[in-house]
Amino acid sequence: MKKLVFILLFFVQLLSAQELALVREDGKFGYISKSGNYAIQPKFKIAKNFSDGLAAVQENGKFGFINAKGDWTIQPAFDDAKYFDSGICVVQKDKKWFYINKKGEALKMPDSEKVFDFEDGVAFIKQNGKVGLINTKGVIVLEPTYQLIKSFSEGFAQAKNNDKWGIIDKTGKVIVSIEYDDLGDLYKNTTWAKKGESFGLVFANKFSPIEGVTKIWDFNTQDITYAKKGDKIGFIDLKGKWIISPKFDKVRAFNKNLAPVCEGKKWGYINLKGDYVVQPIYDDAEVFSDDGLAPVKEKEWGFISTAGKIVIPTQYQITASSLISLFKKSDKGFIDGLSRVKFEKKWGFLKPDGKILGDKWFENAELFQK
């Protein structure tokens, strides 16, 4: 009996954790699983993506929330609703925004001039024009003292005070001193920064300028980023040392030890030595995904392997998802084995073998979320 209960609990957890994608067919929204089949049939006039296990959908002009089985967990009673995070969601009723939990109960939170979404356990609070942080219990973990705090990424966020920028963690602890004119995301205790007229890297809260550099981009998935010197772009490492001299007109990030670069009007891919692995023959090119495929454009988009071979024909359109706030990384390519593409005014999901998930196309499709 205990074994049976365990198995049932396992399948319940598996169902609740599965990723679903919001799609539209015949003017109605539903949700598909990664099998390509409908997990929830298209029956909603307005629906939003899943987040934290629930999705906001509208019935009779009011928003409520459904689970991954399509069952109502919070009955439709709200004029508008955002996305759950850490068990809390911002909703609107009678022209007032407030927080609810997964039971649909209103939560008492400190007064704020604006109600902000939770992000991984914390939310902004604004009082007297200054911004701080609260946790899911409504406790102020950082008093409102900053001009601005940007969205958190990997547990860190840029914070601005007295027109200077630094980086804080979710407890409000200052990780990078608030003294820079501009700076990027934190990566392995390192970020780029601008101080006065100088650009450089901050490591362990110490700024090291790089001579002649006029712009630096965020580190991505490898210990390499790109920087501009004069009118050309090259690549530097975590110590600020040039590993590929600035000689390209445009570049994008390294992944799988390959990076897209542009000379003139054509894009190709280089290796860590700066040598071309894929010659610059494409009209555009994006970063390699962890699946080992990269989008390249001729008249339309297709995909190449790390060997530079076209494995999916250049016949699709790719554009960023509308879920920018939920999915901060680039989605122009494969994510966990699927790529969101458009073909002849319809949307679908490509598999690495070039086949369409479920052999189905939709009027609209969003990224898989859970």
C-alpha positions in Angstrom: 0.0 0.0 0.0 2.8 2.4 0.9 4.5 1.6 -2.4 1.3 2.4 -4.3 0.9 5.7 -2.4 4.6 6.6 -3.2 4.0 5.9 -6.9 0.9 8.0 -7.0 2.7 10.9 -5.3 5.5 10.6 -7.8 3.2 10.9 -10.7 1.3 13.8 -9.1 4.6 15.6 -8.6 5.7 14.8 -12.1 2.5 16.2 -13.6 2.7 19.3 -11.5 6.3 19.9 -12.5 5.9 19.4 -16.2 6.6 22.3 -18.6 3.7 23.5 -20.7 3.6 26.0 -23.6 0.8 28.4 -24.2 -0.6 28.1 -27.8 -3.5 29.5 -29.7 -5.7 27.5 -32.2 -8.9 28.8 -33.8 -8.7 31.9 -31.7 -8.6 30.0 -28.4 -5.7 29.5 -26.0 -4.7 26.1 -24.6 -1.5 24.4 -23.4 0.7 21.7 -24.9 3.2 19.4 -23.2 6.6 18.5 -24.6 5.0 15.4 -26.2 3.3 17.9 -28.6 -0.1 16.9 -27.4 -2.6 19.1 -25.6 -2.4 19.0 -21.8 -5.2 21.6 -21.7 -7.5 22.0 -24.7 -7.7 25.4 -26.3 -10.8 27.0 -24.7 -9.7 30.3 -23.2 -10.2 33.6 -25.0 -7.4 35.1 -22.9 -4.7 33.1 -21.1 -1.2 33.6 -19.8 1.8 31.4 -19.5 2.5 29.1 -16.6 4.7 30.3 -13.8 5.3 28.6 -10.4 2.9 25.9 -11.4 -0.1 28.1 -12.1 -1.4 30.0 -15.1 -3.8 33.0 -15.2 -6.8 32.5 -17.5 -9.9 34.6 -18.1 -13.5 33.4 -17.9 -16.5 35.7 -18.2 -14.2 38.7 -18.1 -12.4 37.7 -14.8 -9.0 36.1 -14.2 -8.4 33.1 -12.1 -5.7 30.4 -12.0 -5.5 26.9 -13.3 -3.0 24.1 -12.6 -1.2 21.9 -15.1 -4.3 19.6 -15.3 -6.5 22.5 -16.2 -8.3 22.5 -12.9 -9.3 25.8 -11.2 -7.1 26.4 -8.1 -8.2 30.0 -7.7 -11.7 30.9 -9.1 -11.9 33.8 -11.6 -12.5 36.9 -9.5 -9.8 39.4 -10.7 -9.8 42.1 -13.3 -6.1 41.4 -14.2 -3.4 39.1 -13.0 0.4 38.7 -13.4 2.6 35.7 -12.7 3.2 33.6 -9.6 6.7 33.5 -8.1 7.6 32.0 -4.8 4.0 31.3 -4.2 2.9 34.9 -4.5 1.2 36.8 -7.4 0.2 40.4 -8.1 -3.5 40.8 -9.1 -5.9 43.6 -9.7 -9.5 44.0 -8.4 -11.6 47.2 -8.3 -8.7 49.2 -9.8 -6.4 48.1 -6.9 -3.3 46.0 -7.2 -2.4 43.6 -4.4 -0.7 40.3 -3.5 -2.4 36.9 -3.2 -1.1 33.4 -2.2 -1.9 30.2 -4.0 -5.2 29.9 -2.1 -6.3 33.2 -3.6 -6.0 34.9 -0.2 -5.0 38.6 -0.1 -1.7 39.1 1.7 -0.9 42.0 4.0 2.3 43.7 2.8 4.1 46.9 3.7 2.7 50.1 2.0 4.3 50.7 -1.3 3.8 53.4 -4.0 3.7 50.6 -6.5 3.1 46.8 -6.2 6.0 45.0 -7.7 6.2 41.3 -8.8 8.2 38.9 -6.7 11.4 37.6 -8.3 12.9 34.5 -6.7 11.7 35.3 -3.2 12.0 39.1 -3.1 10.0 42.1 -4.4 10.7 45.8 -4.7 9.0 48.2 -2.3 8.8 51.9 -3.0 8.4 54.6 -0.3 9.0 58.3 -0.6 10.4 57.7 -4.1 13.1 55.3 -2.9 13.3 51.5 -3.5 14.0 48.6 -1.1 13.2 44.9 -0.8 10.7 42.8 1.0 10.5 39.0 1.3 7.5 36.7 0.9 6.6 37.1 4.6 6.2 40.9 4.0 9.4 41.6 6.0 11.5 44.6 4.8 14.9 43.1 4.2 16.3 46.3 2.6 14.9 49.6 3.7 13.9 51.8 0.7 17.1 53.8 0.2 17.9 53.4 -3.5 16.9 55.5 -6.5 16.5 52.3 -8.6 17.1 48.6 -8.4 17.1 46.5 -11.6 15.7 43.0 -11.9 17.7 40.2 -10.1 19.8 37.8 -12.2 21.3 34.8 -10.5 20.6 36.4 -7.1 22.2 39.8 -7.8 20.9 43.1 -9.1 22.3 46.5 -10.1 21.3 49.3 -7.7 21.5 53.0 -8.2 22.0 55.7 -5.6 23.2 59.3 -6.0 23.3 58.6 -9.7 26.0 55.9 -9.2 25.6 52.2 -9.7 26.7 49.1 -7.8 25.5 45.5 -7.2 23.5 44.1 -4.2 22.3 40.6 -3.3 18.8 39.6 -2.2 19.6 40.5 1.4 20.5 44.0 0.4 24.2 43.4 1.0 26.5 45.5 -1.3 28.6 43.2 -3.4 30.0 45.9 -5.8 30.4 49.4 -4.3 27.9 52.0 -5.4 30.4 54.2 -7.3 30.2 53.4 -11.0 28.6 55.4 -13.9 27.4 52.1 -15.4 28.0 48.4 -14.9 26.8 44.9 -16.0 25.6 41.7 -14.5 27.7 39.8 -12.0 29.4 36.7 -13.4 31.8 34.6 -11.2 32.3 37.7 -8.9 33.2 39.8 -11.9 31.4 42.5 -13.9 32.2 45.2 -16.4 31.9 48.8 -15.2 32.4 52.4 -16.4 34.0 54.8 -14.0 34.4 58.3 -15.3 35.6 57.9 -18.9 37.2 54.5 -18.2 35.8 51.0 -18.9 37.2 48.0 -17.2 36.4 45.0 -15.0 35.5 44.8 -11.4 36.7 41.6 -9.6 36.2 41.1 -5.9 35.0 44.7 -5.7 38.2 46.1 -7.2 38.1 48.1 -10.5 40.8 47.5 -13.2 40.5 49.8 -16.2 41.3 48.4 -19.7 43.2 51.0 -21.8 41.3 52.3 -24.9 38.1 50.3 -24.4 34.9 52.3 -25.0 32.3 49.5 -24.3 32.2 46.1 -22.7 29.3 43.6 -22.8 28.1 41.1 -20.1 29.8 37.7 -19.7 27.4 35.0 -20.8 28.1 31.3 -20.5 31.9 31.2 -20.8 34.7 33.1 -19.1 35.0 35.4 -22.1 33.1 38.5 -23.2 33.5 41.1 -25.9 34.7 44.7 -25.8 35.1 47.6 -28.2 38.3 49.5 -28.9 38.2 52.2 -31.5 35.6 51.1 -34.0 36.3 47.3 -33.7 35.3 44.6 -31.3 37.3 41.7 -29.8 37.2 39.4 -26.9 38.6 39.6 -23.3 38.9 37.1 -20.5 37.9 37.5 -16.8 41.2 39.3 -16.1 40.6 41.9 -18.8 43.3 40.4 -21.1 42.7 40.5 -24.9 42.4 36.9 -26.1 41.2 37.9 -29.6 42.2 41.3 -30.8 39.5 43.8 -31.7 39.0 43.4 -35.5 35.3 42.6 -36.0 32.4 44.9 -36.8 29.9 43.0 -34.7 30.1 40.0 -32.5 27.9 37.9 -30.1 28.8 35.7 -27.2 30.9 32.5 -27.1 29.2 29.2 -26.3 30.4 25.7 -27.2 33.8 27.5 -27.7 32.4 29.3 -30.8 31.2 32.8 -31.3 29.3 34.6 -34.2 31.2 37.5 -35.7 30.6 39.9 -38.5 33.0 41.5 -40.9 31.4 43.9 -43.4 27.9 42.5 -43.8 28.4 38.8 -43.4 28.5 36.6 -40.3 30.5 33.5 -39.5 31.9 31.7 -36.4 35.3 31.8 -34.8 37.0 29.6 -32.3 38.9 30.7 -29.2 42.0 31.4 -31.3 40.0 33.8 -33.4 40.2 31.5 -36.5 37.1 31.0 -38.6 35.4 27.6 -38.2 32.4 28.8 -40.2 33.3 31.3 -42.9 31.3 34.6 -42.9 28.7 33.8 -45.5 25.4 34.4 -43.6 23.2 37.5 -43.4 22.9 37.1 -39.6 23.9 34.5 -36.9 23.0 33.8 -33.3 24.8 32.2 -30.4 25.1 28.4 -30.2 22.7 26.8 -27.8 23.8 24.1 -25.3 22.2 21.6 -27.7 25.1 22.4 -30.1 23.0 24.2 -32.8 23.0 27.8 -33.8 20.5 29.9 -35.9 21.9 31.3 -39.1 20.1 33.5 -41.7 20.1 33.5 -45.4 16.7 34.7 -46.7 15.2 33.0 -43.6 16.6 31.2 -40.6 17.9 27.7 -40.2 20.4 25.9 -37.9 24.0 24.7 -38.2 26.0 22.3 -36.1 29.3 23.1 -34.4 31.0 21.6 -37.5 29.3 24.4 -39.6 27.0 22.1 -41.4 23.4 23.2 -42.0 21.3 20.5 -40.3 17.9 22.4 -40.5 17.1 24.3 -43.7 17.0 28.1 -43.7 13.2 28.4 -44.1 12.0 29.7 -40.7 11.5 32.9 -38.9 12.7 33.3 -35.3 11.8 36.2 -33.0 12.1 36.8 -29.3 9.2 35.6 -27.2 6.9 38.1 -25.5 7.9 36.6 -22.2 10.9 38.8 -21.8 10.5 39.3 -18.0 10.1 35.6 -17.4 12.9 34.4 -19.7 15.9 36.6 -19.5 18.2 34.6 -21.7 18.1 34.8 -25.5 15.4 32.4 -26.8 16.4 32.7 -30.5 17.5 29.1 -30.7 17.2 25.7 -29.0 16.2 25.6 -25.3 16.2 22.2 -23.7 15.8 20.4 -27.1 13.2 22.7 -28.7 13.3 25.9 -30.7 10.3 28.2 -31.2 9.9 29.1 -34.9 7.5 30.6 -37.4 6.7 29.1 -40.8 4.1 30.5 -43.3 2.5 32.6 -40.6 2.2 29.7 -38.1 4.2 29.0 -35.0 5.6 25.6 -33.8 8.5 24.0 -32.1 11.4 22.5 -33.9 13.3 19.4 -32.6 17.0 19.0 -33.3 16.3 16.5 -36.1 14.3 19.2 -37.9 10.9 17.7 -37.2 8.1 19.8 -35.8 6.9 18.8 -32.3 3.7 16.9 -32.6 3.7 17.8 -36.3 1.5 20.8 -35.3 1.5 24.5 -36.1 -0.4 27.2 -34.2 -1.6 30.7 -34.6 0.7 31.7 -31.7 3.0 29.8 -29.4 5.0 30.8 -26.3 8.0 29.3 -24.6 7.6 26.2 -22.4 7.3 27.1 -18.7 6.2 25.4 -15.5 
